[in-house]
């Protein structure tokens, strides 16, 4: 028997029974516009892509006003600011109804509804607009919601964002035209109740980032349009492109042009396949000497679909790329690294000299296909040692380089815990815990340790196709982070790697640049600078971190982006922190690297001292700047 958890209904003649004026609905729409657009964005089908979902969400909300006075739905809003507002209840119902209609398939003999067509307004030419990226939790929730039906997504959103009990959700869905609201509620139950994440910037279509559209494709579209116009003027007929010369292309969008170079890049018969023994005699240790592995390397139909989707992903393909990675098609035939069955999917991994492209489709069709890109230009040795094969249930599995002889899992936060060996079957590791998709507080950080003829090195999953290499030591001569001293340096700061997830990170170095005696016999504190460098060159992230004796984790005291500090071009750093001693006294502590001759404070605290460290009594909440002088007289400022 269904639970009837419907909120108490107002009596006849009360707010829910009133007539809604156009002005009343408009006032509710304007006041709650960001929330309504967020609801529409979350309910719209993910196959539209983030850019079109943004524009469609705004269009649906802007078209939600009634044309004349109308009856309010007998469904009260639940949050305090909107409680009992029939105008808001009406507009919300219209938004949910049209967002669900937008997800319906088009029918051949029926005219499409307006919500099923691309919005006429708003329009932005030459730009792609999409919400700001969230963290791993938001990404995981978005993936779970994308697997739900439209009504189930709407049920989840109305529960979580609107705080409606199930009875009210059932009535909203029924009035919105859903035939089986109970099935929608059961579908929503399959996703964990992470409702607080629905308010994150990941799902905010009113706080947007702008990027250019595919400039090469736009130029090709323009040329193709001019060519078509010229053909029409001369011949008066349309030139039809071949329809099925190579067979079906699965989830790929229709071809917009064909030429010999493009056809060669999309021909599975021309894929570059490296001999399994080539790496043994090659002077190179990069992706160019990886052999083609997997049980489906001879499946031309699968490879054709992967290449076609790479060149022109359709609206239903979920595309992701690391920052700074071009997402256009390959310039020529790429190299095949892997094609095979992985869990419930078929996976193809390709390499074009600049990028790794991973195509995945369900075993039972092409609906829900995904295409991921990662930039790997210049990768060699440890940087070309592994590629993410798949992630599932909080675990990650890697395809490793042919020269990798051993793989193991290590907890970076526990340097003395040792390693747990992983099986390697045709270069594929057994699953290991991935910190990239973990929710909640960070207490451990598991990394991959791989071994080859030259030694061992650590790689960390940061939510991208290629794991980041971890090193330790002075920036001018970093070493692999597998040594005992390096592991001790990394341990308190392992969880800080979460700050650079999904940023296109190539490597992260931890430099223990100072040990500082603490006042009031507090022991010795450690100062570590971590620098994350990216594949694209810019976007680096530098963190100065402070670790007190006995503390489990370090604390970030200063951070900066796109600065040379703590890197090979400028191997110096200066940072400070307010610290409270065990005796209850407050101090301003500052420390630079060993090349710092003197340190001084500015602002609310005035002090100076010789050497690379400074400890000054002060008050809680004091504000101060830092300046230092290096050997040779050069001045540096505190990291910020």
N, C-alpha and C positions, 0 to 999 in steps of 0.2 A: 504494500500500500504506500502510495507516494506521501511524502511529508508535506503538509500544507503550511509552509512557513512564510505566509504572505503577511506583509505589514498591514496593520489595521487600516481600513478604508475610511475616509471622511464620510460623514453623513451626506445625503442628498442636499444640494444647495450650498455645499461648502466649496473650498478652493478647487477640488478635483472635479466638480460638476459645473464649473463656470465656462463661459464662452471665451475663447482666446481671440483677442484682437490682433491684427497684423502688427500694430505698434508694440503690444505686449510681447509677442513672439520675437520681434526685432530686438527689443531691450534685453530679453534673455539671451538671444544669440550673441549680441555684442558683448554682454557682460561675461559670458562663459565661452567665448569663441575658442580660446586655446584648448579648453577641456573637450569641447565638441569635436574639434579637428583631431585631437589625439585619439578620441574614440573611433572616428572614421578611419584614421590611419591604421589602428590596430585591427579593425574588423575587415578592412579591405584585403583581398587575396594577395599573398606575398609574390605570386607569379608576375604581378604587374611591375615589380622592380621598385626600389626605394624612391627613385626620382618621380615616376609616374604616380606612385601612391601618395606622395606629398601633394602634387598638384590636384589629384582627384579628391583627396580628403578636403582640401580647401574648397574645391568646386561644389562638393556635395553639401557642405555646411552652408555655403553662401546661397545654395538653391533650396534650403530647407524651410524658408518662410512660406506661410500660407498666402494664397492670393486674396482671400477674404476672411471674414470672421468665421471661426470654426469651433467645434466642440473640443475641449481638452480631453486627452486620454485619461482614463481612470487609473493612472499609474503615477504615484507621487515620486518625486526625486527624494533621495535618501540623505544626502549630505546636508549639513546645517545651512550653508549659504543658499542652497537651492530647494530646501524642503518646502513642499506645498506650492511651488511655482508652476502653474499649469502651462505657462508659456515655455518654460524650459523642458517640461515633460513632453510637450508636443514636438519641439524642435529636435530633442534627443531621439524620439521615436522615428522621425523622418530621416535623421542621419543614419540610424541603425538599419532602417528599411532599405534605403538607397545603397548603403555600403554592401549589404547582403545581395542586392540585385546586381551590383557590379561584378560579383563573383560567379554569377550564373553563366553557363556556356551559351554561346550564340547558336541559334537554330536557323536552319536553312530557309524554312518557309514562314518565318515570323520576323517582324521588324524588331531590331534591337531596341532595348530601352535606353533612354538617354544616359543613365548611369553606367551602361556597359560600353559606351564609346569614350575615346579619349576626350578630356575636357576641352571645351573651346576656350574657356577662361578659368583660372588665370593661365597665362602663357609666358614663358621665359625663353627667349631665343639665344642660342649659343652657350647656354649654361646648363649644368646639371645641378639640381638642388636636392640635398638629402640631409637627414638629421645627423647630429654629431654622433660619432661612434661611442658606444658604451664599453663596459668591461666584459670580462668573460661570462659573468652571470647574465648580463643582458643578452649577450649573443646566444647563450644556451637557451634562454627563455624564448627568444625570437625563433630559434630553430624548432623548439617544441610547438609553439603556436602555429608556425607555418605548416605543420603536419596535420593540424586540425581542420575540420570543415568550417565553412563560414559561420553557420549558426553556433557551433561549439566555441569558436573564437569570440563571437559576440557574447555568449554566455559568460566566458571567462572574464572578459573586459567589464561587463556590467556588474559581475560579482566584485571584481577587484578594484576597479576605478570608481564605480558608482556606489559601492557598498550595498547593493541590492540583495535581499534574501532570495532564495531560490524561487519562491512563489512569485515574487515580483518579476524576476528574470523570465520565468516561464510566460507570464502575461505580456511582457514587452516583446518577446520573440514571437508569440502568437499574433499579436497585433501587427508585427512587422512582416507577417506572411510566412513564418516558419511552420511547416506542417507538423513536425515532431519535435516540440521543445524539450521533451524529456530526454530524447536521444542527444540533443545538443548539450544538455546539462551533464549527461553521462560522459560525453566526449570531453567536456571541460574538466571533469574529475580526473582525467588521465594525466593532466599537467599539474605539477606541484604548485601549491598556493603561494607563489612568490609575488604577491600583489604590490608590494612596495616598489618593485622594479618597474612597474608600469608608469610611474611618475618620473622615470629617469630621462635624461636628454636623448637616449637612444630612440625613444618613441615620441619625441616632441617635434611635430612638423612645423612648429612656429619658431624654432631655434635651429637655423639651417646653416649648412656649409655649401659653398658654391665652387664648382670645378668646371672647366670647359668640357664640352662634349668631345667625342672622338674626332679630333681635327682631321686626321687622315681620311676617316670615313666620310666626314662632312665634305671635304674637298672632292672625294670621289663621287659622292652623291651629286654635287654641283656639276661636275664634268659629265656624269651620266645623264643628268637632266638636260644639259645643253645639247648633248649628242642626240637624245631622244627628240628634242624639239626640232633639231635640224633634220632628222630623219622624217619627222611628220611633215615638215614643210616641203621636202623634196619628193617623198614617196607617197605621203598621205596614208601610210599604214604604220602600224606598230610592229616593231621587230621583237618577235617572241624568242626568249631564251630557251635552251633545251630544258625539258621538264624533269626527266629522270635518267640522265645519261649514266650516272654512277650508282643509281639506286637511292633509297630513302636516306635522308640525313638526320632522322630522329628529331631531337629537340632544337636543331639549328633553325635560324630565321631564313627566309627566302634569300637566294643569292641576288645581289644587286649588280654584279658585274662578273665577267669571266675573261681571263686572259691566260696566256701560257704559264706565266710565273705563278699566278694564283692557283691554277689547276695543278701544277707540280707540287705546290705546298700542301694541297689537300688530297693528294693521291696516296693512299696507304701503301701502295706498292713502291713508292719512292722514299719511304721513311728510312732514315739512317740507322743501321743496326751494326753495332760494334762487336767484334769477335770477343768471346768470353776470355781469351788469353791476352788480349791487346794490352791491358794495363800492366802485365808482368814485364813487358819490354819497353813500354813507353816512358819517356822522361817526365811526362805530365802526371799529376795526381789530381784530376778535376773531373767534372761530370762528362767531359768529352770522351773519356775512356771507360765509362760505365757500359757494360753489356746490357742487352735487352733481356729482361727476366719476366717470369710469370707464365701461367698456363694458357693465356689468351693472346700471345704475341702473333699467332697466325689467324686471328679472327678479323678479317678485313672489314666486315660490316661494323664491328665495334670501333675499330681504328678510324674508319671513315666518319662515323658519327662524332668521335672525339675531335678530329681535325676540323670538321664542319662547324661544330659548336665553338671551337676556339676562334675560328675566323669570323663567325657571325652568331653569337649566342642569342637565342630567342628570348621572348619576354618571360617565359616560364623557367628559364635557367637562372639559378642563383649564382651570381658572379662575385668573387671577392679578390682583392689583390692587396699586397703590402704597399704602404705609401711610396710613391715614386716609381711604381712598376707600370709600364705601358701594358694595356690590355688588348691591343689589336692583334690581328692574326700574324702567323709566322711569315717572314720574308721569303723563305724557301723551305724545302722539306726538313722538318725537325728531326731530332734524334729520339728514338724510342728507348725509354729506360725501363718501363714496366707495363704489362697489361695482364690482368688476372682478376680472379674472384677474391674479394675481401669481405668476409662476413656476408651481409645481405646485398652487397653492391658489386658492380664491375668497375674496376679502376684502371685508368690509363695515365701514365706519367710520361711527359714529353719534355724535351730540352732544346732550345734554339740558340744556345750560345750566350744569351742574355738572361733568359727566364726559365724557370721551371713551371710547367702548366700541369695541373692535375684535374682530370675529368673523371667524374663518378656518376653512375646512373644505377637505379635499382635493377635487380636481376629480372623483375617482371615487366619491364618497359623502360621508357625514357622520361616519363613524368617525374618531376622532382630532381632532374639532373643538376649537377653542380660543377662549376668551373672555378678553380683557384689558381692564382698566379703568385709567384715570388721571384724577386730579382736576385740573381746569383752571379752577376758578371765579376770576373776576377777571383771567384771561389777556388781555393786549392787546399789540399791536405785536409785538415780538420774541418774546414768550412764546407768541403764537398764530401763529407763522410756519411751523411744521413739525410733522408727526406721523409717527411711524415707520410705514412701510407694510409692510416685512418685513425680517427678518434671515436671512442664509444664508451659509454658508462664510466666516464672519468679516467679512462686509460688511453694511451697512445701507442701506436705500433709504427716502427720505422723500417724503411728499406735502406740498408747500409751499402757503402761502397764495397766493391769486390775485394779491396785490400784489407778490409776490416776482418780481423781474425777472432775477436772476442768482444762481447757486449755485456754490460752489467748495469744494474740500477744502484744509485747511491743517494742517500739523503744528505743534501748539501748542508743542512742545518746541524747535522750530527757528525762531525769529522771523524770521531772514533768508532763509528758504527760499522765500518767496513762496507763491502759491496755485496749485492746479490746477483749472481750470474743469471743472464738471460739466454735462452736458447736462440740459435741462429739457424734458420732453415732457408736455404737459397738466398741469404742476405736479409731475411726478414726476421726481426726480433719478436720475441713473445711480448705481450702487452705489459707496459709498466705504467705506474700512476703518473698522471699528467697534472702539474700544478696550474696549467693554463686555463682549465675549465672548472677549477675547484671553487666552490662557494664557501662563504664563511671566513672566519679568522684563519690566518696563516700560522701554522705551527710546524710544518715541515715543507721541504722543497726538494722533490725528487728529480734527479737529472740522469742523463744517459752517459755512461762512461764507455768509450770504445777504445780498442787497442789494435794497433797495427805494428808493422816491423819497426817503426820509428819510435813507438812509445804509446802512452795513453793520454787521452784528453777528455774533457767534460763538455757536454752539449745540453742546453736547457730548452725545453719547449716553451715558447712564448706566444703560442696561439697562431703560428704561421707555418707554412710548408717546410721551411728550413729552420732547424734549431739554431740558437745562438751559441757561439763558442765562448767559453768562460776561461779567462786567464787571470793571473795575479802577478803583482810586482810593480816596480817603477815603470811608468809609461814608456820610457825609451827602450826598455828591454823586458817586456812582460814574458812570463813563462806559463806553461800549462798549469791549470789549477788542480792537478792531481797530487802534488806533493803535500807532505804533512803540514808544512808551514803555510802553504797556500790554502789548504782546507781550513786551517784554524782561522786564517784571515777572513775567509768567506762566511764561516758558520753563523756569526751573529747578524749578518746582513743578507742572508739568502732570500728572505721574504721581500727585500726591496726590489727584487727582479720583477715583482708584480707591477711596479711603477712603469715598466717599459714594455708591457705586453702589447702586441699588435701594432708596433711602431716601425716595423721593417728593420729590426736590430740585427746587425751582423755579428758583433762581439761585445762582451762586457768584461772590463778589467777592474779588479779590486786591488787598490794600492793602500797598504797600511803605512801611512806616511808619518805617523807620530805616536809616541807613547808619552802621556802627560801625568806627572804626579798630582794627585788631587789634594786640595787644602784640607785641613782638619783631619789629617791621617786617613784620608778616604781611599788610599790605595792608588793604583795606576789605571788610567782610562786609555782606551785606544781610539785613534782617529783613522778612519778609512775613507778614501775617495773612490767611488765607483763611477766609471764612465762607460756609457753605452753608445757605440758608434753604429751607424746605419749603412745599408748597402748603397743608398743614394748619395751619401756624403754629408748632406746637411741633416738637421733634426737630431743631432747628438744630445744626450742627456747626461748631466754631471750631478752627482749627489755627494755631499760631504756628510759623513755619519759618525756618530759618537757612541761609544760603548763603555759603560761603567762596569767595574769589577762585580762579578756575580750576576750581572744582567743576562737574560736569555737572548734578547734581541737588541740590536743597535737602534738609534734614533736618528732620523734625518734632521740635520741642523741647517742645511743650506742646499739649494739646488739651482741649476741654471741650464738653459738650453742654447745650443749653437755657440758655445764658447770654446776656446782652445785649452782652457785650464784643465789640468789633470790628464793631458794627452801628450802624444809624442812631440807635437809642435811647441807646447808650453808645459813642461813637466813640473809645474808648481801649483800649489793650492794653499789657501788661507781661509779658515772658517772659525766661527765662534759659537758659544752656546751659554745660556743662563743655567746655572746648576746650583741645586740646593744640597748642602752637605748634611751629614747625619746629625750635626749639632744644630741644624736649623738655619745656618747662615747661607746667604745667597752670594754667588760669585759669577763674574763674567770670565769664562775660560776661552782662550783662543790658542790656536796652534797652526803653524805652517810647516812645510817640509824642511828638511835639514839645511837647505840652501838659504833659508830666511835668516837674516842677520838681526832684525829688530821688528817689533810689533807695537803698534799704537792704536788707541781707540779714539773715536770721534763721536760727536753728538752728545747724548745724555750722560755718557761716562767718559772721563778724561784720564788716560793713563798711558804709559809707554814702558818698554823694557827691552833690554838686549836679549838676543837669542830668538829662537823660533817659537817660544811659548810665552803665555801671559795669563796670570790669574789675579783678578781684581775684585775686592769686596764691593758689593753693590746691593741694590734693592730689587725685590720681585717686580717684574714688569719693566725694568730699565731698557731703554732703547739706545743702541750704539752702533756705529759703523766701525769697520776694521781697515787698517792700512798696514802694509809691511814693506820692508826694504830687503832686496835680495843681495847676495854677494855680487859686487860689481856696481851696486848703486841703483839698479832698476827697482821701481816701485810696483807693488801689486795691491789689489783691493780684495777684501773678503768676498768669497763666493756668495752670490745671491741671484 
